[in-house]
Amino acid sequence: MSDVPEGQFYTKEHEWIRVEGDEVVIGITDHAQDALTDIVYIELPESGEVYDDMGEFAIVESVKSASPIFAPLAGEITAVNEALEDTPELMNQDPYGEGWIIRMKLNDPSAVSGLMSAADYKAEIGE
């Protein structure tokens, strides 16, 4: 069974979103990292870039495939996890902690309420 922490939001594209003050932290779910297998590279965006809802902001490459990562909601990237450049496997080892990908300031912070809860996401992935 995948780890799906409560108190976060999730997307059908297997991203998680955690609200921290006036920003959100975004990464890929445990389910996603497990499906990708060993992550070997990530193409990261730049801080300050602006994305619309579902804008592709990164590409994760594993030994199995390359997968786009989408911004669940519109906003501006305020920080990028530069550690992933040298150790992309952090997304496998700790997807909800050290494996986070970006921080964003959302255009509409209330929009997170339209994303899936942990229970909804578990149902989505059949767990």
Secondary structure, DSSP 8 states (H G I E B T S, - for coil): -----TTSEE-TTSEEEEEETTEEEEEE-HHHHHHH-SEEEEE---TT-EE-TTEEEEEEEESS-EEEEEESS-EEEEEE-THHHH-TTHHHH-TTTTT--EEEEESSGGGGGGSB-HHHHHHHTT-
